[in-house]
Amino acid sequence: MAFSPVQNGSVGNLTLRFEGIEKAGGTVRLALYNRPSEFMVEEKAVLYNFKADKKGKLEATIENLPVGSYGFAVFFDENNNKELDKNLVGVPVEPYGFSKDPPSKWRLPTWEEVKFDIGTSNKSIDVNLKRWALF
């Protein structure tokens, strides 16, 4: 699945720089959304997978995104089971992040808190993949 181009066909590229990759061999899994009503509904996302061949940082580019607003959720799938692993109370145990750092870690962010715009020029976002911690 891909996003449909807008009427004028204008597109841009999104470069992502993921930091906090703690080990080689996992996969950075990203769910990209372009509608507030569909945000965090995985079936409505366009999914991207980026193999982390080394520890540290990973850079990836998503090309030809139609001009508009987007938001994403991402996690580092350390064991490649295609799921964000959680503990018994539902707290993520694998590093994760969003297109912008949300103001609270005690709830999922809203669309307004993480949305960003793609124009016809290139857009870059730094994403620090973090493990959930009490403090």
C-alpha positions as CSV (number, residue, x, y, z in Angstrom):
1,M,0.0,0.0,0.0
2,A,1.2,3.5,-0.7
3,F,-0.2,7.0,-0.3
4,S,-2.1,8.4,-3.3
5,P,-0.6,11.5,-4.9
6,V,-2.4,14.8,-4.6
7,Q,-4.0,16.4,-7.7
8,N,-0.9,18.4,-8.7
9,G,1.4,15.3,-8.2
10,S,3.8,17.2,-6.0
11,V,6.0,14.9,-3.9
12,G,8.9,15.2,-1.5
13,N,11.4,12.9,0.2
14,L,11.7,12.1,3.9
15,T,15.1,11.2,5.4
16,L,15.0,9.5,8.8
17,R,18.0,9.2,11.1
18,F,17.4,6.6,13.8
19,E,19.6,6.8,16.9
20,G,19.7,4.4,19.8
21,I,20.0,1.1,18.0
22,E,21.5,-1.0,20.7
23,K,22.5,-4.0,18.7
24,A,22.9,-5.2,15.2
25,G,20.6,-7.6,13.5
26,G,17.2,-6.2,14.4
27,T,14.7,-4.3,12.2
28,V,13.4,-0.7,12.6
29,R,9.7,-1.0,11.9
30,L,7.8,2.3,11.0
31,A,4.1,2.9,10.6
32,L,3.4,6.0,8.6
33,Y,0.1,7.8,8.6
34,N,-1.4,10.7,6.6
35,R,-4.8,11.2,8.3
36,P,-5.6,12.1,11.9
37,S,-8.5,9.7,11.9
38,E,-6.3,6.8,11.0
39,F,-3.3,7.6,13.3
40,M,-2.2,4.5,15.3
41,V,-4.6,2.2,13.4
42,E,-2.0,-0.2,12.1
43,E,-4.2,-1.5,9.3
44,K,-4.4,2.1,7.9
45,A,-0.6,2.7,8.0
46,V,1.9,2.3,5.3
47,L,4.6,0.1,6.8
48,Y,8.3,0.3,6.3
49,N,11.1,-2.0,7.5
50,F,14.7,-1.0,7.7
51,K,17.3,-3.6,8.6
52,A,19.8,-2.5,11.3
53,D,23.0,-4.1,10.2
54,K,25.1,-2.4,12.8
55,K,24.7,-0.9,16.3
56,G,24.3,2.9,16.7
57,K,22.6,4.8,14.0
58,L,20.7,4.0,10.8
59,E,19.7,6.4,8.0
60,A,16.8,5.6,5.6
61,T,14.9,7.6,3.0
62,I,11.3,7.3,2.0
63,E,10.9,8.8,-1.5
64,N,8.1,10.4,-3.4
65,L,5.7,11.1,-0.6
66,P,2.8,13.2,-1.7
67,V,2.9,16.7,-0.2
68,G,0.9,16.9,3.0
69,S,0.9,16.1,6.7
70,Y,2.2,12.9,8.2
71,G,2.9,11.2,11.5
72,F,4.6,8.0,12.4
73,A,5.2,5.5,15.2
74,V,8.4,3.4,15.1
75,F,10.1,0.7,17.1
76,F,13.3,-1.3,17.0
77,D,12.3,-5.0,16.7
78,E,15.3,-6.5,18.4
79,N,14.2,-10.1,18.0
80,N,12.5,-9.7,14.6
81,N,9.2,-11.1,15.7
82,K,7.3,-8.2,13.9
83,E,5.8,-7.1,17.2
84,L,6.5,-4.4,19.8
85,D,7.2,-6.6,22.8
86,K,5.6,-5.4,26.0
87,N,5.8,-6.5,29.7
88,L,2.9,-7.9,31.7
89,V,1.4,-4.5,32.3
90,G,1.6,-3.5,28.6
91,V,4.7,-1.3,28.8
92,P,7.0,-1.6,25.7
93,V,10.3,-3.4,26.4
94,E,11.8,-2.6,23.0
95,P,13.0,0.9,22.0
96,Y,10.4,3.0,20.3
97,G,9.7,6.6,19.1
98,F,7.4,8.9,17.2
99,S,7.8,11.5,14.5
100,K,8.1,14.1,17.3
101,D,8.8,13.5,20.9
102,P,5.4,13.5,22.6
103,P,4.9,15.6,25.8
104,S,3.8,12.5,27.9
105,K,5.0,8.9,28.1
106,W,2.0,7.9,30.1
107,R,-0.3,7.8,27.0
108,L,-0.2,7.5,23.3
109,P,0.5,10.8,21.6
110,T,-2.2,12.6,19.5
111,W,-1.9,13.3,15.8
112,E,-1.4,17.0,16.6
113,E,1.5,16.2,18.9
114,V,3.5,14.2,16.3
115,K,2.4,15.5,12.9
116,F,4.9,17.1,10.4
117,D,4.6,18.4,6.9
118,I,6.2,17.2,3.7
119,G,6.7,19.7,1.0
120,T,8.4,19.5,-2.4
121,S,11.8,19.7,-0.9
122,N,13.5,17.1,1.2
123,K,12.6,16.8,4.9
124,S,14.8,15.2,7.6
125,I,13.8,13.9,11.0
126,D,16.1,12.6,13.8
127,V,14.4,9.9,15.8
128,N,15.9,8.8,19.1
129,L,14.6,5.3,19.8
130,K,14.3,5.0,23.6
131,R,13.3,2.4,26.0
132,W,10.4,3.3,28.3
133,A,11.7,4.2,31.8
134,L,10.0,5.5,34.8
135,F,12.3,8.6,35.0
